[in-house]
């Protein structure tokens, strides 16, 4: 999964600017990637699967929950997880009027056709 680091939104323009420049250094590291290397069961059940998040050029292990199902000729997967900014060694992006909590939720919905 590849996420452009300048496309994240914290619901605060000031905090977004801080995240993009100070926290993610988006000009030097334009993408955040999440690699799930283990097989994903396609059984409609939620499974906890280890993944690697590459952020600012550094790989960090994370755990994601994946629920994948086949719908006709399409594969559909929902991926969720939580990461700690502190554990990822990201500077606190909070600004005086808009605080950001340490735990950040990850959500992705993927669809692939044969």
VENRA-V712986 format. One record per run of one state. SS is the DSSP state (hx for helix, st for strand, lp for the rest). FROM is the first residue (numbers start at 1). LEN is the number of residues. If there is no record, write none. Layout:
ss={SS:SS}
from={FROM:FROM}
len={LEN:LEN}
//
This chain:
ss={lp:st:lp:hx:lp:st:lp:st:lp:st:lp:st:lp:st:lp:st:lp:st:lp}
from={1:2:5:13:24:31:36:46:56:58:72:74:85:95:96:98:99:103:114}
len={1:3:8:11:7:5:10:10:2:14:2:11:10:1:2:1:4:11:1}
//
